[in-house]
Structure formats: C-alpha cells, structure tokens
Amino acid sequence: MYSADPKSTYEKYTVPAPAPEYPSTGIPVTSSNSYYSDTSSYNQAQPGPLPLRPRAPVPWSTGLCDCFSDVRNCCITCWCPCITFGQIAEIVDKGSTSCGASGALYTLIACVTGCACFYSCFYRSKMRQQYTLEESPCGDCLTHCFCESCALCQEYRELQSRGFNMEIGWHGNVEERNREVAMGPMAPTVEGGMTR
C-alpha cells in the first residue's frame, strides 16, 4: 500500500514551481553585478528614445555652373580662391578657425603641392553633412579636382542662400542674429519728420 521509497511518491505528485517572470529589460537576470541583477525596480519595460530617421538629401540652391549669378564672387574666386575658401571655412567651422588662417593654409598647400583642392574638398563634405545636401554632380573630391573655382562659388552661394552674410564672418553673423532676437517683433518705430 505504501511505497517503499517515499521520495519517488513525492516527486510523482508535486508540480515544479514556475520560473519567476521578469520584465524584459535587455539586461541579463543572471548577471553577477548587483546593480543589474536587481529587477525589483523594473515594473515595466522602460522604452528608450525612438531612433531618428536620416533626412533625405536636398539639392543645392544653385547649380555648379551658375557662377555668373554672383559675378563679384566669381571674379574673386577666379583670381584669389583663398579668400572665398577662407570665408566658407570660417562659416562651416562655426568660427573655430578664422577666414585669414584658413585662407593662408589654403594658399600654402596650393604653393607647396599645387593641389589645394584636396584640402577644400573636405570642407565641401563637411558642409554637405551639416545641411544634408546631395553629393552632386559627382563626388566631393572629383568636383573640387576638376572644377575648383565653380565648387567654391557654389558653396559660397549656398551659405548666402541660407542667410549668412559672408563678408562679416561667423562671429559677425552670430552678433547680427542676437541683435535681431533682442529687438524681437517689437522693434522701435521712428516718427517721420518734425511737426509744430
């Protein structure tokens, strides 16, 4: 009537305890680190920030061969590209390098190697990433190697179309925008003329 082995009867009628359910946190429960193994504070799974989708590249505001839309800049770039490059580099670097320093380095590279386009193409890439611009009509290095002046003029016009006054540099643009914000929509009005 009774089993000779009491252990086998016990195992026969007992149900194993269910495994504890932990919220899915992405952290291993069996971690030896006490900070991660404490799951009592996780009542729900903590949602993380949603990943940002990359924006689609936008076209340049002007074409590569639209140099004569700004004749003054076209002439300066043709005869002295270091000036245009310096202005572009100062804006793209957000004032961390000055126009003069960038232009001087461009001139030095041009005099020593004859290929300043390899230096300026990095700024085109950096500018494209900042403003999510298309890589057109071809790669950045090819554009600068085969048409350096046109590429510099296009970059200059692009920054102008985005609201930068290229002649006053990065710090001048920042001061001008701060002044506009300080004035706000309630700009002082001036009465016209004197009356008696």
MODELLER restraints for C-alpha pairs under 7 A, 6 or more apart:
rsr = mdl.restraints
at = mdl.atoms
rsr.add(forms.Gaussian(group=physical.xy_distance, feature=features.Distance(at['CA:23:A'], at['CA:42:A']), mean=6.78, stdev=0.5))
rsr.add(forms.Gaussian(group=physical.xy_distance, feature=features.Distance(at['CA:23:A'], at['CA:43:A']), mean=6.87, stdev=0.5))
rsr.add(forms.Gaussian(group=physical.xy_distance, feature=features.Distance(at['CA:23:A'], at['CA:44:A']), mean=6.09, stdev=0.5))
rsr.add(forms.Gaussian(group=physical.xy_distance, feature=features.Distance(at['CA:23:A'], at['CA:45:A']), mean=5.94, stdev=0.5))
rsr.add(forms.Gaussian(group=physical.xy_distance, feature=features.Distance(at['CA:24:A'], at['CA:45:A']), mean=5.91, stdev=0.5))
rsr.add(forms.Gaussian(group=physical.xy_distance, feature=features.Distance(at['CA:25:A'], at['CA:45:A']), mean=5.54, stdev=0.5))
rsr.add(forms.Gaussian(group=physical.xy_distance, feature=features.Distance(at['CA:25:A'], at['CA:46:A']), mean=7.00, stdev=0.5))
rsr.add(forms.Gaussian(group=physical.xy_distance, feature=features.Distance(at['CA:27:A'], at['CA:36:A']), mean=6.73, stdev=0.5))
rsr.add(forms.Gaussian(group=physical.xy_distance, feature=features.Distance(at['CA:29:A'], at['CA:37:A']), mean=5.38, stdev=0.5))
rsr.add(forms.Gaussian(group=physical.xy_distance, feature=features.Distance(at['CA:30:A'], at['CA:37:A']), mean=6.53, stdev=0.5))
rsr.add(forms.Gaussian(group=physical.xy_distance, feature=features.Distance(at['CA:31:A'], at['CA:37:A']), mean=5.63, stdev=0.5))
rsr.add(forms.Gaussian(group=physical.xy_distance, feature=features.Distance(at['CA:57:A'], at['CA:132:A']), mean=4.95, stdev=0.5))
rsr.add(forms.Gaussian(group=physical.xy_distance, feature=features.Distance(at['CA:57:A'], at['CA:133:A']), mean=4.95, stdev=0.5))
rsr.add(forms.Gaussian(group=physical.xy_distance, feature=features.Distance(at['CA:57:A'], at['CA:134:A']), mean=5.03, stdev=0.5))
rsr.add(forms.Gaussian(group=physical.xy_distance, feature=features.Distance(at['CA:58:A'], at['CA:132:A']), mean=6.21, stdev=0.5))
rsr.add(forms.Gaussian(group=physical.xy_distance, feature=features.Distance(at['CA:58:A'], at['CA:133:A']), mean=4.90, stdev=0.5))
rsr.add(forms.Gaussian(group=physical.xy_distance, feature=features.Distance(at['CA:58:A'], at['CA:134:A']), mean=5.66, stdev=0.5))
rsr.add(forms.Gaussian(group=physical.xy_distance, feature=features.Distance(at['CA:59:A'], at['CA:133:A']), mean=5.78, stdev=0.5))
rsr.add(forms.Gaussian(group=physical.xy_distance, feature=features.Distance(at['CA:59:A'], at['CA:134:A']), mean=5.42, stdev=0.5))
rsr.add(forms.Gaussian(group=physical.xy_distance, feature=features.Distance(at['CA:60:A'], at['CA:133:A']), mean=6.29, stdev=0.5))
rsr.add(forms.Gaussian(group=physical.xy_distance, feature=features.Distance(at['CA:60:A'], at['CA:134:A']), mean=6.96, stdev=0.5))
rsr.add(forms.Gaussian(group=physical.xy_distance, feature=features.Distance(at['CA:60:A'], at['CA:158:A']), mean=6.81, stdev=0.5))
rsr.add(forms.Gaussian(group=physical.xy_distance, feature=features.Distance(at['CA:61:A'], at['CA:158:A']), mean=5.95, stdev=0.5))
rsr.add(forms.Gaussian(group=physical.xy_distance, feature=features.Distance(at['CA:62:A'], at['CA:154:A']), mean=6.67, stdev=0.5))
rsr.add(forms.Gaussian(group=physical.xy_distance, feature=features.Distance(at['CA:63:A'], at['CA:154:A']), mean=6.90, stdev=0.5))
rsr.add(forms.Gaussian(group=physical.xy_distance, feature=features.Distance(at['CA:64:A'], at['CA:150:A']), mean=5.89, stdev=0.5))
rsr.add(forms.Gaussian(group=physical.xy_distance, feature=features.Distance(at['CA:64:A'], at['CA:151:A']), mean=6.24, stdev=0.5))
rsr.add(forms.Gaussian(group=physical.xy_distance, feature=features.Distance(at['CA:64:A'], at['CA:154:A']), mean=5.69, stdev=0.5))
rsr.add(forms.Gaussian(group=physical.xy_distance, feature=features.Distance(at['CA:65:A'], at['CA:150:A']), mean=6.20, stdev=0.5))
rsr.add(forms.Gaussian(group=physical.xy_distance, feature=features.Distance(at['CA:67:A'], at['CA:74:A']), mean=5.74, stdev=0.5))
rsr.add(forms.Gaussian(group=physical.xy_distance, feature=features.Distance(at['CA:67:A'], at['CA:150:A']), mean=6.29, stdev=0.5))
rsr.add(forms.Gaussian(group=physical.xy_distance, feature=features.Distance(at['CA:67:A'], at['CA:153:A']), mean=6.13, stdev=0.5))
rsr.add(forms.Gaussian(group=physical.xy_distance, feature=features.Distance(at['CA:68:A'], at['CA:74:A']), mean=6.43, stdev=0.5))
rsr.add(forms.Gaussian(group=physical.xy_distance, feature=features.Distance(at['CA:73:A'], at['CA:153:A']), mean=6.88, stdev=0.5))
rsr.add(forms.Gaussian(group=physical.xy_distance, feature=features.Distance(at['CA:74:A'], at['CA:153:A']), mean=6.36, stdev=0.5))
rsr.add(forms.Gaussian(group=physical.xy_distance, feature=features.Distance(at['CA:77:A'], at['CA:84:A']), mean=5.83, stdev=0.5))
rsr.add(forms.Gaussian(group=physical.xy_distance, feature=features.Distance(at['CA:77:A'], at['CA:149:A']), mean=6.01, stdev=0.5))
rsr.add(forms.Gaussian(group=physical.xy_distance, feature=features.Distance(at['CA:77:A'], at['CA:153:A']), mean=6.87, stdev=0.5))
rsr.add(forms.Gaussian(group=physical.xy_distance, feature=features.Distance(at['CA:78:A'], at['CA:149:A']), mean=6.08, stdev=0.5))
rsr.add(forms.Gaussian(group=physical.xy_distance, feature=features.Distance(at['CA:81:A'], at['CA:149:A']), mean=6.93, stdev=0.5))
rsr.add(forms.Gaussian(group=physical.xy_distance, feature=features.Distance(at['CA:82:A'], at['CA:103:A']), mean=4.58, stdev=0.5))
rsr.add(forms.Gaussian(group=physical.xy_distance, feature=features.Distance(at['CA:82:A'], at['CA:106:A']), mean=5.95, stdev=0.5))
rsr.add(forms.Gaussian(group=physical.xy_distance, feature=features.Distance(at['CA:82:A'], at['CA:107:A']), mean=6.05, stdev=0.5))
rsr.add(forms.Gaussian(group=physical.xy_distance, feature=features.Distance(at['CA:83:A'], at['CA:103:A']), mean=5.81, stdev=0.5))
rsr.add(forms.Gaussian(group=physical.xy_distance, feature=features.Distance(at['CA:84:A'], at['CA:152:A']), mean=6.79, stdev=0.5))
rsr.add(forms.Gaussian(group=physical.xy_distance, feature=features.Distance(at['CA:85:A'], at['CA:103:A']), mean=6.12, stdev=0.5))
rsr.add(forms.Gaussian(group=physical.xy_distance, feature=features.Distance(at['CA:85:A'], at['CA:152:A']), mean=6.59, stdev=0.5))
rsr.add(forms.Gaussian(group=physical.xy_distance, feature=features.Distance(at['CA:86:A'], at['CA:99:A']), mean=4.14, stdev=0.5))
rsr.add(forms.Gaussian(group=physical.xy_distance, feature=features.Distance(at['CA:86:A'], at['CA:100:A']), mean=6.19, stdev=0.5))
rsr.add(forms.Gaussian(group=physical.xy_distance, feature=features.Distance(at['CA:86:A'], at['CA:102:A']), mean=4.85, stdev=0.5))
rsr.add(forms.Gaussian(group=physical.xy_distance, feature=features.Distance(at['CA:86:A'], at['CA:103:A']), mean=4.29, stdev=0.5))
rsr.add(forms.Gaussian(group=physical.xy_distance, feature=features.Distance(at['CA:87:A'], at['CA:99:A']), mean=5.14, stdev=0.5))
rsr.add(forms.Gaussian(group=physical.xy_distance, feature=features.Distance(at['CA:87:A'], at['CA:166:A']), mean=6.28, stdev=0.5))
rsr.add(forms.Gaussian(group=physical.xy_distance, feature=features.Distance(at['CA:87:A'], at['CA:169:A']), mean=6.62, stdev=0.5))
rsr.add(forms.Gaussian(group=physical.xy_distance, feature=features.Distance(at['CA:88:A'], at['CA:156:A']), mean=6.19, stdev=0.5))
rsr.add(forms.Gaussian(group=physical.xy_distance, feature=features.Distance(at['CA:89:A'], at['CA:99:A']), mean=6.75, stdev=0.5))
rsr.add(forms.Gaussian(group=physical.xy_distance, feature=features.Distance(at['CA:89:A'], at['CA:102:A']), mean=6.46, stdev=0.5))
rsr.add(forms.Gaussian(group=physical.xy_distance, feature=features.Distance(at['CA:89:A'], at['CA:123:A']), mean=6.69, stdev=0.5))
rsr.add(forms.Gaussian(group=physical.xy_distance, feature=features.Distance(at['CA:90:A'], at['CA:97:A']), mean=5.62, stdev=0.5))
rsr.add(forms.Gaussian(group=physical.xy_distance, feature=features.Distance(at['CA:90:A'], at['CA:98:A']), mean=5.37, stdev=0.5))
rsr.add(forms.Gaussian(group=physical.xy_distance, feature=features.Distance(at['CA:90:A'], at['CA:99:A']), mean=5.26, stdev=0.5))
rsr.add(forms.Gaussian(group=physical.xy_distance, feature=features.Distance(at['CA:90:A'], at['CA:169:A']), mean=6.61, stdev=0.5))
rsr.add(forms.Gaussian(group=physical.xy_distance, feature=features.Distance(at['CA:90:A'], at['CA:170:A']), mean=6.25, stdev=0.5))
rsr.add(forms.Gaussian(group=physical.xy_distance, feature=features.Distance(at['CA:91:A'], at['CA:169:A']), mean=6.54, stdev=0.5))
rsr.add(forms.Gaussian(group=physical.xy_distance, feature=features.Distance(at['CA:91:A'], at['CA:170:A']), mean=5.20, stdev=0.5))
rsr.add(forms.Gaussian(group=physical.xy_distance, feature=features.Distance(at['CA:92:A'], at['CA:127:A']), mean=6.07, stdev=0.5))
rsr.add(forms.Gaussian(group=physical.xy_distance, feature=features.Distance(at['CA:94:A'], at['CA:170:A']), mean=6.04, stdev=0.5))
rsr.add(forms.Gaussian(group=physical.xy_distance, feature=features.Distance(at['CA:95:A'], at['CA:170:A']), mean=5.20, stdev=0.5))
rsr.add(forms.Gaussian(group=physical.xy_distance, feature=features.Distance(at['CA:95:A'], at['CA:171:A']), mean=6.42, stdev=0.5))
rsr.add(forms.Gaussian(group=physical.xy_distance, feature=features.Distance(at['CA:106:A'], at['CA:116:A']), mean=5.97, stdev=0.5))
rsr.add(forms.Gaussian(group=physical.xy_distance, feature=features.Distance(at['CA:109:A'], at['CA:115:A']), mean=6.87, stdev=0.5))
rsr.add(forms.Gaussian(group=physical.xy_distance, feature=features.Distance(at['CA:109:A'], at['CA:116:A']), mean=5.42, stdev=0.5))
rsr.add(forms.Gaussian(group=physical.xy_distance, feature=features.Distance(at['CA:110:A'], at['CA:116:A']), mean=4.62, stdev=0.5))
rsr.add(forms.Gaussian(group=physical.xy_distance, feature=features.Distance(at['CA:117:A'], at['CA:144:A']), mean=5.33, stdev=0.5))
rsr.add(forms.Gaussian(group=physical.xy_distance, feature=features.Distance(at['CA:117:A'], at['CA:145:A']), mean=5.58, stdev=0.5))
rsr.add(forms.Gaussian(group=physical.xy_distance, feature=features.Distance(at['CA:117:A'], at['CA:148:A']), mean=6.37, stdev=0.5))
rsr.add(forms.Gaussian(group=physical.xy_distance, feature=features.Distance(at['CA:118:A'], at['CA:141:A']), mean=6.60, stdev=0.5))
rsr.add(forms.Gaussian(group=physical.xy_distance, feature=features.Distance(at['CA:121:A'], at['CA:140:A']), mean=5.56, stdev=0.5))
rsr.add(forms.Gaussian(group=physical.xy_distance, feature=features.Distance(at['CA:121:A'], at['CA:141:A']), mean=5.18, stdev=0.5))
rsr.add(forms.Gaussian(group=physical.xy_distance, feature=features.Distance(at['CA:121:A'], at['CA:144:A']), mean=5.82, stdev=0.5))
rsr.add(forms.Gaussian(group=physical.xy_distance, feature=features.Distance(at['CA:124:A'], at['CA:140:A']), mean=6.40, stdev=0.5))
rsr.add(forms.Gaussian(group=physical.xy_distance, feature=features.Distance(at['CA:125:A'], at['CA:140:A']), mean=6.32, stdev=0.5))
rsr.add(forms.Gaussian(group=physical.xy_distance, feature=features.Distance(at['CA:128:A'], at['CA:134:A']), mean=6.96, stdev=0.5))
rsr.add(forms.Gaussian(group=physical.xy_distance, feature=features.Distance(at['CA:143:A'], at['CA:151:A']), mean=6.53, stdev=0.5))
rsr.add(forms.Gaussian(group=physical.xy_distance, feature=features.Distance(at['CA:144:A'], at['CA:151:A']), mean=5.97, stdev=0.5))
rsr.add(forms.Gaussian(group=physical.xy_distance, feature=features.Distance(at['CA:160:A'], at['CA:166:A']), mean=6.68, stdev=0.5))
rsr.add(forms.Gaussian(group=physical.xy_distance, feature=features.Distance(at['CA:164:A'], at['CA:173:A']), mean=6.52, stdev=0.5))
rsr.add(forms.Gaussian(group=physical.xy_distance, feature=features.Distance(at['CA:165:A'], at['CA:173:A']), mean=6.54, stdev=0.5))
